[in-house]
């Protein structure tokens, strides 16, 4: 029998989730909670190494590599909730400076500053119908590698979407 015949079963749904990034709990700062439109769950790939022996090929596992994930936001605007400004400020905190004759151009983006700007912890939380957490993924040492601020089009009435790619060292299921 399938789970859909049981009234007590509440399968995980694609639309019940939120994300947080910022400092870990207990540090005094509250994490930034954003309502993204879409996000990938963590994913990894294990490389394979072939070994040839006589007329056979045997495969052995190699290194595990965590793959970047993508998050999509609707840019809702407003002075305190402008996603574009929030994300761009994170890039500036990571060390990016617009070149200017009067400023020091030697500053650059580093992994340490990028991770600190992002808050060192990025958490994807899935919830049930009651709002209880049912699954959490925590990305370790995350940083933003790509931000696309959307496009403009006179033939569309869609909301502006901002897409960002997040690179991380590892993911942990809590």
C-alpha positions as CSV (number, residue, x, y, z in Angstrom):
1,X,0.0,0.0,0.0
2,X,1.2,3.5,-0.8
3,X,1.6,6.2,1.8
4,X,-1.2,8.3,0.3
5,X,-3.8,5.9,1.8
6,X,-2.6,6.6,5.4
7,X,-4.2,9.7,7.0
8,X,-1.3,10.1,9.6
9,X,1.4,10.4,6.9
10,X,2.5,13.9,6.0
11,X,5.1,13.6,3.2
12,X,7.7,16.4,2.8
13,X,6.5,19.0,0.4
14,X,8.5,21.2,-2.0
15,X,6.8,24.4,-0.9
16,X,7.3,24.2,2.9
17,X,10.8,25.6,3.6
18,X,12.8,28.7,4.5
19,X,16.4,29.6,4.6
20,X,18.7,31.3,7.1
21,X,22.1,32.7,6.8
22,X,24.2,34.5,9.3
23,X,26.0,33.7,12.5
24,X,25.4,30.5,14.3
25,X,22.8,30.6,17.2
26,X,24.2,31.5,20.5
27,X,26.5,34.3,19.2
28,X,24.1,37.1,20.0
29,X,23.3,38.0,16.4
30,X,20.1,36.8,14.9
31,X,20.5,35.1,11.5
32,X,19.0,36.7,8.4
33,X,15.9,34.8,7.3
34,X,14.9,35.2,3.7
35,X,12.0,33.9,1.7
36,X,13.5,32.5,-1.4
37,X,11.4,31.4,-4.3
38,X,13.4,28.3,-5.1
39,X,16.6,26.6,-3.8
40,X,18.5,23.5,-4.6
41,X,19.2,21.0,-1.7
42,X,22.8,20.1,-1.3
43,X,24.3,17.6,-3.7
44,X,27.6,15.9,-4.1
45,X,29.4,13.7,-6.5
46,X,32.0,10.9,-5.8
47,X,34.6,10.5,-8.4
48,X,35.4,7.0,-9.7
49,X,38.8,5.6,-10.5
50,X,38.9,2.6,-12.9
51,X,41.4,-0.2,-12.3
52,X,42.1,-2.5,-15.2
53,X,42.9,-6.1,-14.3
54,X,43.4,-8.6,-17.2
55,X,40.1,-8.4,-19.2
56,X,38.1,-6.6,-16.5
57,X,37.7,-3.1,-15.3
58,X,36.9,-2.5,-11.7
59,X,35.8,0.9,-10.3
60,X,36.7,2.4,-7.0
61,X,35.3,5.4,-5.2
62,X,37.4,8.6,-5.2
63,X,36.9,12.0,-3.7
64,X,33.6,13.4,-2.6
65,X,32.9,16.9,-4.0
66,X,30.0,19.1,-2.9
67,X,28.4,20.8,-5.9
68,X,27.3,24.5,-5.8
69,X,23.6,25.2,-5.3
70,X,21.3,27.9,-6.7
71,X,18.8,30.1,-4.9
72,X,16.2,32.3,-6.6
73,X,14.6,35.3,-4.9
74,X,11.8,37.6,-5.9
75,X,13.1,41.2,-5.5
76,X,10.4,42.8,-3.5
77,X,12.1,46.1,-3.1
78,X,11.6,48.4,-0.2
79,X,14.2,50.1,2.0
80,X,14.6,47.2,4.5
81,X,13.8,44.3,2.3
82,X,15.6,44.9,-1.0
83,X,17.2,41.6,-1.7
84,X,19.5,43.1,-4.3
85,X,20.9,45.6,-1.7
86,X,21.3,42.9,1.0
87,X,23.2,40.5,-1.4
88,X,25.3,43.3,-2.8
89,X,26.3,44.4,0.7
90,X,27.4,40.8,1.4
91,X,29.8,41.0,-1.6
92,X,31.1,44.4,-0.4
93,X,31.7,42.8,3.1
94,X,33.6,40.0,1.3
95,X,36.1,42.6,0.1
96,X,34.8,43.9,-3.2
97,X,35.5,47.6,-3.8
98,X,34.6,49.6,-6.9
99,X,37.8,50.9,-8.3
100,X,38.2,54.6,-7.7
101,X,41.2,57.0,-8.1
102,X,40.8,58.3,-4.5
103,X,40.5,54.9,-2.9
104,X,42.9,52.1,-2.2
105,X,42.5,49.5,-4.9
106,X,44.6,46.9,-3.2
107,X,41.6,45.4,-1.3
108,X,40.3,42.1,-2.7
109,X,37.8,39.4,-2.0
110,X,39.1,36.5,0.2
111,X,37.5,33.3,1.3
112,X,37.7,34.3,4.9
113,X,35.9,37.6,4.4
114,X,33.4,36.0,2.0
115,X,32.5,33.3,4.6
116,X,32.3,35.9,7.4
117,X,30.1,38.2,5.3
118,X,27.7,35.3,4.6
119,X,27.7,34.4,8.2
120,X,29.7,31.1,8.2
121,X,26.4,29.1,8.3
122,X,23.7,28.7,5.7
123,X,20.7,26.6,6.7
124,X,17.9,25.2,4.6
125,X,15.0,24.2,6.8
126,X,12.0,22.1,5.6
127,X,8.8,22.2,7.7
128,X,5.7,20.2,8.0
129,X,2.1,21.4,7.8
130,X,2.2,22.6,11.4
131,X,5.4,24.7,10.8
132,X,7.6,22.2,12.7
133,X,11.1,21.6,11.4
134,X,11.4,18.2,9.7
135,X,14.7,18.4,7.9
136,X,17.7,20.8,8.1
137,X,20.7,21.1,5.9
138,X,23.6,23.3,7.1
139,X,26.2,24.4,4.5
140,X,29.7,24.8,6.0
141,X,31.8,27.8,4.9
142,X,29.4,29.0,2.3
143,X,30.1,32.0,0.0
144,X,28.4,33.6,-3.0
145,X,30.1,32.8,-6.3
146,X,27.4,34.3,-8.7
147,X,24.6,36.8,-8.4
148,X,22.3,37.5,-11.3
149,X,20.2,40.6,-10.6
150,X,17.5,39.6,-13.2
151,X,16.5,41.1,-16.5
152,X,14.1,43.7,-17.7
153,X,11.5,43.2,-20.4
154,X,8.7,45.4,-21.6
155,X,6.7,42.4,-22.7
156,X,6.4,40.8,-19.3
157,X,4.7,41.6,-16.0
158,X,6.7,39.1,-14.0
159,X,8.5,40.0,-10.8
160,X,12.3,40.6,-11.0
161,X,14.1,37.4,-9.9
162,X,17.6,37.4,-8.4
163,X,19.5,34.2,-8.7
164,X,22.6,33.4,-6.6
165,X,25.0,30.5,-6.7
166,X,26.4,29.3,-3.4
167,X,29.7,27.4,-3.1
168,X,30.4,25.5,0.2
169,X,33.0,23.1,1.6
170,X,30.6,20.5,3.0
171,X,26.9,20.0,4.0
172,X,25.6,18.5,7.1
173,X,22.1,17.1,7.6
174,X,20.9,18.1,11.1
